[in-house]
Amino acid sequence: MALTDTAIKKAKATDKLQKLSDGGGLQLHIAPTGGKLWRWAYRFDGKQKTMALGSYPEVPLAQAREWRDAARKLLASGVDPMAKKKADKAAKATAEANNFEAVAREWWAHWKAARTSDHHVAQTLRRFEADVFPAIGTRPIDEIEAPELRDMAQAIERRGAGELAKRSLQMCSMVFRYAIAHGKASRNPAMDIKPGDVLKPRRVENYARVSANDLPQLLRKIDAYQGTPTTRLAMKLMALTFVRTGELIGARWAEFDLDAARWDIPAERMKMKTRHTVPLSPQALDVLRTLQTVTGERELLFPGERDHGKPMSNNTILKALERMGYKGTMTGHGFRGIASTVLHEHGFEHAHIELQLAHTERNSVSAAYNHAQYLTQRAEMMAWWGNYIESVGKGNVTPLRKLAA
């Protein structure tokens, strides 16, 4: 007699295993402990076998019958249903071990061993989890094609994070390279894509600047500059902080905490419209304290010569550099390029440099705290930069970077 849900619910456990038959080999085993388990009995290649189909009520009667009927069709075609089930399970486990997320996490565990910043390591994984894994994480890594990476990058770009979209493509490329090296993939589809082919072009402004080798002479000329003291101090502070010209000339004394050695530029004065913190080196503090004797009683650090309520002109620093012999070869913005080059050459973290340059793109989630991100590391970097500027300006040996143990 076929089973019914009512009969199954009423069936009680005894001190022995009970086997209730539904027909076609389907049985419900009721253990002395009360557990109710579906089993399907069949013969294959002359041997009696029993295949588990789950427990009741998690697997209801109707579902157990569907699985029994499907297994009987396999058996009729000459396939051992239980062997196929095991093979499918093994294939699924292999596929999951070789999907993009699994390989990316394996790459990340290998990659992080050589990183010095725990924050950068954690942030890299968060970027994968937030943007990459939802798009291609479950895909077998050797089956992913370039259009899938394009779609992923463009989805990131659409929320206003163009630089992060580009970086995500670069991170994926590193994962594919790792997969190829370990026999998990045969090619790197990220190499088929250039960010400029799939992402909106970003205008890159190139500013004239001298090389790092010419920096010592430039610093000495700034020290000897015969123009107004505020212009000379503005150039010195720009060299030490490498902020944008507009951010420098619009600086107000209220933005500075000299005791805490920091300069907090409000969002409305930043290109990225997000508050930006500049750690101040001892050399920068010396410049500011000297400048206080000149303009400390005014709101602006660098007021205009005619109208003290407005900042000095954007061209003031450029014209001063031209008078010093740097027309067409150096701009105020050029200090940013020099700092980036030197700091990278001396092994500082790319993320710390980019954030100090205020290049990092913000979104609504990160805007509230990005101004203080990596602040300890950036303060150490800016202190090193202050020593570097002071040392090369005097013609001394370049200070060595003190690496973390």
URWOMO-V712657 format. One record per helix or strand of 2 or more residues. SS is the DSSP state (helix for helix, strand for strand). FROM is the first residue (numbers start at 1). TO is the last residue. Records with the same first field share a line. If there is no record, write none. Layout:
BEGIN
SS = FROM-TO + FROM-TO
END
This chain:
BEGIN
helix = 5-10 + 61-76 + 81-97 + 100-114 + 118-136 + 141-143 + 146-158 + 162-181 + 189-192 + 195-198 + 212-223 + 229-241 + 245-249 + 253-255 + 267-269 + 282-295 + 315-323 + 334-345 + 350-356 + 370-372 + 375-393
strand = 18-23 + 26-30 + 36-44 + 47-56 + 256-257 + 262-265 + 276-279
END
